Amino acid sequence: MKKHGSFLAIVLVFLFPAFLVTSCKEKDSDIQASVQSALKDNPDMAGLSASVQDGVATLTGECKDESIKSSVETIVGKIKGVKQVVNNCTIAAPPPAPAPVVISADDALTKAVADATKDYPGVKTAVKDGVITLTGDIKKADLKKLMMTLNSLKPKKIDNQLVIK
């Protein structure tokens, strides 16, 4: 009987502390809730998500730049219960460059301007280095239509010196 009692005492001495250590361990669901809360609280981290398994937080989603990717890893690593951070976040591609402004060559532009102004006998034009210079006179009602037509030719600039009658 004494052997059983000492065996039981030895088992309790070794197993009881192990039980206490494992029961005090943070639950993955609690850690994940803390991580998600930290991500939600930071607008730069919107759209990121995390899963936690055995204290390892795995981050996914798209960051707008490398500094945010690094920052989220640091923030999550400081959360109680997180043992390791696996950062699987990607960096967003930069926006495409704006399309270049197409400037018509002077010869083609001169011809197009002549066609556009043929119905306005009081308007005289000159084209140099992509700039259209308008002189002469025009009716107020015709000015808007002429300017829209000339702008569609994509000159660098329109120098309007017209006199409105």
ChimeraX commands (.cxc) that place a marker at each C-alpha (Angstrom):
marker #1 position 0.00,0.00,0.00 radius 0.5
marker #1 position 2.88,2.25,0.78 radius 0.5
marker #1 position 4.29,1.71,-2.71 radius 0.5
marker #1 position 1.03,2.86,-4.28 radius 0.5
marker #1 position 0.87,5.94,-2.12 radius 0.5
marker #1 position 4.43,7.03,-2.93 radius 0.5
marker #1 position 3.87,6.28,-6.63 radius 0.5
marker #1 position 0.75,8.43,-6.56 radius 0.5
marker #1 position 2.63,11.21,-4.78 radius 0.5
marker #1 position 5.42,11.09,-7.39 radius 0.5
marker #1 position 2.90,11.18,-10.24 radius 0.5
marker #1 position 1.12,14.16,-8.69 radius 0.5
marker #1 position 4.39,16.00,-8.10 radius 0.5
marker #1 position 5.34,15.73,-11.80 radius 0.5
marker #1 position 1.96,15.90,-13.52 radius 0.5
marker #1 position 0.27,18.60,-11.47 radius 0.5
marker #1 position 2.77,21.35,-12.45 radius 0.5
marker #1 position 2.55,20.25,-16.09 radius 0.5
marker #1 position -1.23,20.53,-15.86 radius 0.5
marker #1 position -0.97,24.01,-14.38 radius 0.5
marker #1 position 1.42,25.20,-17.08 radius 0.5
marker #1 position -0.77,23.94,-19.92 radius 0.5
marker #1 position -3.98,25.27,-18.38 radius 0.5
marker #1 position -2.48,28.78,-18.03 radius 0.5
marker #1 position -1.38,28.84,-21.67 radius 0.5
marker #1 position -3.12,31.41,-23.89 radius 0.5
marker #1 position -5.76,29.92,-26.15 radius 0.5
marker #1 position -5.18,30.36,-29.87 radius 0.5
marker #1 position -8.69,31.76,-30.27 radius 0.5
marker #1 position -7.99,34.46,-27.67 radius 0.5
marker #1 position -4.67,35.33,-29.30 radius 0.5
marker #1 position -6.32,35.48,-32.72 radius 0.5
marker #1 position -9.02,37.80,-31.38 radius 0.5
marker #1 position -6.32,40.11,-29.98 radius 0.5
marker #1 position -4.44,40.07,-33.28 radius 0.5
marker #1 position -7.59,40.81,-35.32 radius 0.5
marker #1 position -8.44,43.64,-32.96 radius 0.5
marker #1 position -4.97,45.16,-33.40 radius 0.5
marker #1 position -5.29,44.92,-37.19 radius 0.5
marker #1 position -8.76,46.47,-37.12 radius 0.5
marker #1 position -7.60,49.37,-34.95 radius 0.5
marker #1 position -5.00,50.46,-37.52 radius 0.5
marker #1 position -6.44,51.87,-40.80 radius 0.5
marker #1 position -3.19,51.06,-42.67 radius 0.5
marker #1 position -3.79,47.41,-41.90 radius 0.5
marker #1 position -7.36,47.21,-43.17 radius 0.5
marker #1 position -7.84,44.14,-45.32 radius 0.5
marker #1 position -5.20,42.10,-43.49 radius 0.5
marker #1 position -6.14,38.96,-41.62 radius 0.5
marker #1 position -4.47,36.53,-39.27 radius 0.5
marker #1 position -4.81,32.97,-38.11 radius 0.5
marker #1 position -3.19,31.58,-34.97 radius 0.5
marker #1 position -2.17,28.01,-34.33 radius 0.5
marker #1 position -0.02,26.94,-31.37 radius 0.5
marker #1 position 0.87,30.59,-30.73 radius 0.5
marker #1 position 2.12,31.15,-34.29 radius 0.5
marker #1 position 0.30,34.07,-35.97 radius 0.5
marker #1 position 0.14,33.83,-39.76 radius 0.5
marker #1 position -0.63,37.13,-41.49 radius 0.5
marker #1 position -2.18,37.40,-44.95 radius 0.5
marker #1 position -3.47,40.21,-47.14 radius 0.5
marker #1 position -2.07,43.12,-49.11 radius 0.5
marker #1 position -0.07,46.00,-47.63 radius 0.5
marker #1 position 0.35,49.24,-49.55 radius 0.5
marker #1 position 4.11,49.32,-48.89 radius 0.5
marker #1 position 7.03,47.55,-47.22 radius 0.5
marker #1 position 6.98,49.77,-44.11 radius 0.5
marker #1 position 3.41,48.72,-43.27 radius 0.5
marker #1 position 4.30,45.05,-43.83 radius 0.5
marker #1 position 7.17,45.39,-41.37 radius 0.5
marker #1 position 5.06,47.40,-38.92 radius 0.5
marker #1 position 2.25,44.84,-38.80 radius 0.5
marker #1 position 4.77,42.09,-38.06 radius 0.5
marker #1 position 6.22,44.10,-35.15 radius 0.5
marker #1 position 2.79,44.96,-33.71 radius 0.5
marker #1 position 1.52,41.38,-33.87 radius 0.5
marker #1 position 4.77,40.03,-32.42 radius 0.5
marker #1 position 4.21,42.10,-29.25 radius 0.5
marker #1 position 0.75,40.64,-28.55 radius 0.5
marker #1 position 0.59,38.41,-25.47 radius 0.5
marker #1 position 0.73,34.74,-26.39 radius 0.5
marker #1 position 2.22,35.21,-29.87 radius 0.5
marker #1 position 5.36,33.08,-30.07 radius 0.5
marker #1 position 6.17,33.69,-33.72 radius 0.5
marker #1 position 4.84,35.71,-36.67 radius 0.5
marker #1 position 4.71,34.35,-40.21 radius 0.5
marker #1 position 4.20,37.35,-42.46 radius 0.5
marker #1 position 2.67,36.20,-45.76 radius 0.5
marker #1 position 1.42,39.69,-46.64 radius 0.5
marker #1 position 2.09,40.96,-50.15 radius 0.5
marker #1 position 2.93,44.48,-51.29 radius 0.5
marker #1 position 0.42,46.21,-53.56 radius 0.5
marker #1 position 1.62,46.90,-57.09 radius 0.5
marker #1 position 2.27,50.58,-57.76 radius 0.5
marker #1 position -0.46,52.36,-59.74 radius 0.5
marker #1 position 0.15,52.51,-63.48 radius 0.5
marker #1 position 1.88,55.60,-64.81 radius 0.5
marker #1 position -0.48,58.13,-66.39 radius 0.5
marker #1 position -0.73,57.99,-70.14 radius 0.5
marker #1 position 1.57,60.49,-71.81 radius 0.5
marker #1 position -0.01,63.57,-73.31 radius 0.5
marker #1 position 0.01,63.26,-77.05 radius 0.5
marker #1 position 0.97,66.49,-78.77 radius 0.5
marker #1 position 0.16,66.82,-82.42 radius 0.5
marker #1 position 3.00,67.66,-84.80 radius 0.5
marker #1 position 2.80,71.20,-86.23 radius 0.5
marker #1 position 2.11,70.20,-89.87 radius 0.5
marker #1 position -0.75,67.89,-88.97 radius 0.5
marker #1 position -1.98,70.36,-86.36 radius 0.5
marker #1 position -1.88,73.28,-88.84 radius 0.5
marker #1 position -4.01,71.31,-91.31 radius 0.5
marker #1 position -6.48,70.26,-88.60 radius 0.5
marker #1 position -6.74,73.86,-87.31 radius 0.5
marker #1 position -7.39,75.12,-90.84 radius 0.5
marker #1 position -10.21,72.55,-91.22 radius 0.5
marker #1 position -11.66,73.47,-87.82 radius 0.5
marker #1 position -11.69,77.23,-88.52 radius 0.5
marker #1 position -12.85,77.19,-92.17 radius 0.5
marker #1 position -16.42,78.02,-91.11 radius 0.5
marker #1 position -15.27,81.08,-89.15 radius 0.5
marker #1 position -14.09,83.65,-91.74 radius 0.5
marker #1 position -13.08,86.30,-89.16 radius 0.5
marker #1 position -10.72,83.92,-87.33 radius 0.5
marker #1 position -7.04,83.80,-88.27 radius 0.5
marker #1 position -4.72,81.10,-86.89 radius 0.5
marker #1 position -1.05,80.37,-86.46 radius 0.5
marker #1 position 0.56,77.17,-85.17 radius 0.5
marker #1 position 4.06,77.02,-83.73 radius 0.5
marker #1 position 5.58,74.34,-81.45 radius 0.5
marker #1 position 2.14,72.88,-80.74 radius 0.5
marker #1 position 0.65,76.24,-79.68 radius 0.5
marker #1 position -2.38,77.54,-81.57 radius 0.5
marker #1 position -2.69,81.35,-81.68 radius 0.5
marker #1 position -6.12,82.73,-82.56 radius 0.5
marker #1 position -6.59,86.32,-83.77 radius 0.5
marker #1 position -9.42,88.19,-85.46 radius 0.5
marker #1 position -13.04,88.26,-84.39 radius 0.5
marker #1 position -15.79,85.74,-83.69 radius 0.5
marker #1 position -19.41,85.71,-82.55 radius 0.5
marker #1 position -19.88,84.83,-78.89 radius 0.5
marker #1 position -22.17,81.92,-79.82 radius 0.5
marker #1 position -19.47,80.39,-82.06 radius 0.5
marker #1 position -16.55,80.71,-79.63 radius 0.5
marker #1 position -17.45,77.75,-77.39 radius 0.5
marker #1 position -17.90,75.39,-80.33 radius 0.5
marker #1 position -14.60,76.49,-81.91 radius 0.5
marker #1 position -12.67,76.08,-78.64 radius 0.5
marker #1 position -14.07,72.58,-78.07 radius 0.5
marker #1 position -13.05,71.59,-81.60 radius 0.5
marker #1 position -9.53,73.02,-81.21 radius 0.5
marker #1 position -9.04,71.39,-77.77 radius 0.5
marker #1 position -9.91,68.00,-79.29 radius 0.5
marker #1 position -6.81,68.40,-81.51 radius 0.5
marker #1 position -4.65,68.20,-78.32 radius 0.5
marker #1 position -2.38,71.21,-78.79 radius 0.5
marker #1 position 0.09,72.23,-76.06 radius 0.5
marker #1 position -1.83,75.45,-75.60 radius 0.5
marker #1 position -4.40,77.69,-77.25 radius 0.5
marker #1 position -3.54,81.41,-77.16 radius 0.5
marker #1 position -6.93,83.04,-77.63 radius 0.5
marker #1 position -6.61,86.68,-78.76 radius 0.5
marker #1 position -10.00,86.76,-80.49 radius 0.5
marker #1 position -12.27,89.77,-80.23 radius 0.5
marker #1 position -15.85,88.78,-79.47 radius 0.5
marker #1 position -18.51,90.67,-81.45 radius 0.5
marker link #1:1,2 radius 0.2
marker link #1:2,3 radius 0.2
marker link #1:3,4 radius 0.2
marker link #1:4,5 radius 0.2
marker link #1:5,6 radius 0.2
marker link #1:6,7 radius 0.2
marker link #1:7,8 radius 0.2
marker link #1:8,9 radius 0.2
marker link #1:9,10 radius 0.2
marker link #1:10,11 radius 0.2
marker link #1:11,12 radius 0.2
marker link #1:12,13 radius 0.2
marker link #1:13,14 radius 0.2
marker link #1:14,15 radius 0.2
marker link #1:15,16 radius 0.2
marker link #1:16,17 radius 0.2
marker link #1:17,18 radius 0.2
marker link #1:18,19 radius 0.2
marker link #1:19,20 radius 0.2
marker link #1:20,21 radius 0.2
marker link #1:21,22 radius 0.2
marker link #1:22,23 radius 0.2
marker link #1:23,24 radius 0.2
marker link #1:24,25 radius 0.2
marker link #1:25,26 radius 0.2
marker link #1:26,27 radius 0.2
marker link #1:27,28 radius 0.2
marker link #1:28,29 radius 0.2
marker link #1:29,30 radius 0.2
marker link #1:30,31 radius 0.2
marker link #1:31,32 radius 0.2
marker link #1:32,33 radius 0.2
marker link #1:33,34 radius 0.2
marker link #1:34,35 radius 0.2
marker link #1:35,36 radius 0.2
marker link #1:36,37 radius 0.2
marker link #1:37,38 radius 0.2
marker link #1:38,39 radius 0.2
marker link #1:39,40 radius 0.2
marker link #1:40,41 radius 0.2
marker link #1:41,42 radius 0.2
marker link #1:42,43 radius 0.2
marker link #1:43,44 radius 0.2
marker link #1:44,45 radius 0.2
marker link #1:45,46 radius 0.2
marker link #1:46,47 radius 0.2
marker link #1:47,48 radius 0.2
marker link #1:48,49 radius 0.2
marker link #1:49,50 radius 0.2
marker link #1:50,51 radius 0.2
marker link #1:51,52 radius 0.2
marker link #1:52,53 radius 0.2
marker link #1:53,54 radius 0.2
marker link #1:54,55 radius 0.2
marker link #1:55,56 radius 0.2
marker link #1:56,57 radius 0.2
marker link #1:57,58 radius 0.2
marker link #1:58,59 radius 0.2
marker link #1:59,60 radius 0.2
marker link #1:60,61 radius 0.2
marker link #1:61,62 radius 0.2
marker link #1:62,63 radius 0.2
marker link #1:63,64 radius 0.2
marker link #1:64,65 radius 0.2
marker link #1:65,66 radius 0.2
marker link #1:66,67 radius 0.2
marker link #1:67,68 radius 0.2
marker link #1:68,69 radius 0.2
marker link #1:69,70 radius 0.2
marker link #1:70,71 radius 0.2
marker link #1:71,72 radius 0.2
marker link #1:72,73 radius 0.2
marker link #1:73,74 radius 0.2
marker link #1:74,75 radius 0.2
marker link #1:75,76 radius 0.2
marker link #1:76,77 radius 0.2
marker link #1:77,78 radius 0.2
marker link #1:78,79 radius 0.2
marker link #1:79,80 radius 0.2
marker link #1:80,81 radius 0.2
marker link #1:81,82 radius 0.2
marker link #1:82,83 radius 0.2
marker link #1:83,84 radius 0.2
marker link #1:84,85 radius 0.2
marker link #1:85,86 radius 0.2
marker link #1:86,87 radius 0.2
marker link #1:87,88 radius 0.2
marker link #1:88,89 radius 0.2
marker link #1:89,90 radius 0.2
marker link #1:90,91 radius 0.2
marker link #1:91,92 radius 0.2
marker link #1:92,93 radius 0.2
marker link #1:93,94 radius 0.2
marker link #1:94,95 radius 0.2
marker link #1:95,96 radius 0.2
marker link #1:96,97 radius 0.2
marker link #1:97,98 radius 0.2
marker link #1:98,99 radius 0.2
marker link #1:99,100 radius 0.2
marker link #1:100,101 radius 0.2
marker link #1:101,102 radius 0.2
marker link #1:102,103 radius 0.2
marker link #1:103,104 radius 0.2
marker link #1:104,105 radius 0.2
marker link #1:105,106 radius 0.2
marker link #1:106,107 radius 0.2
marker link #1:107,108 radius 0.2
marker link #1:108,109 radius 0.2
marker link #1:109,110 radius 0.2
marker link #1:110,111 radius 0.2
marker link #1:111,112 radius 0.2
marker link #1:112,113 radius 0.2
marker link #1:113,114 radius 0.2
marker link #1:114,115 radius 0.2
marker link #1:115,116 radius 0.2
marker link #1:116,117 radius 0.2
marker link #1:117,118 radius 0.2
marker link #1:118,119 radius 0.2
marker link #1:119,120 radius 0.2
marker link #1:120,121 radius 0.2
marker link #1:121,122 radius 0.2
marker link #1:122,123 radius 0.2
marker link #1:123,124 radius 0.2
marker link #1:124,125 radius 0.2
marker link #1:125,126 radius 0.2
marker link #1:126,127 radius 0.2
marker link #1:127,128 radius 0.2
marker link #1:128,129 radius 0.2
marker link #1:129,130 radius 0.2
marker link #1:130,131 radius 0.2
marker link #1:131,132 radius 0.2
marker link #1:132,133 radius 0.2
marker link #1:133,134 radius 0.2
marker link #1:134,135 radius 0.2
marker link #1:135,136 radius 0.2
marker link #1:136,137 radius 0.2
marker link #1:137,138 radius 0.2
marker link #1:138,139 radius 0.2
marker link #1:139,140 radius 0.2
marker link #1:140,141 radius 0.2
marker link #1:141,142 radius 0.2
marker link #1:142,143 radius 0.2
marker link #1:143,144 radius 0.2
marker link #1:144,145 radius 0.2
marker link #1:145,146 radius 0.2
marker link #1:146,147 radius 0.2
marker link #1:147,148 radius 0.2
marker link #1:148,149 radius 0.2
marker link #1:149,150 radius 0.2
marker link #1:150,151 radius 0.2
marker link #1:151,152 radius 0.2
marker link #1:152,153 radius 0.2
marker link #1:153,154 radius 0.2
marker link #1:154,155 radius 0.2
marker link #1:155,156 radius 0.2
marker link #1:156,157 radius 0.2
marker link #1:157,158 radius 0.2
marker link #1:158,159 radius 0.2
marker link #1:159,160 radius 0.2
marker link #1:160,161 radius 0.2
marker link #1:161,162 radius 0.2
marker link #1:162,163 radius 0.2
marker link #1:163,164 radius 0.2
marker link #1:164,165 radius 0.2
view
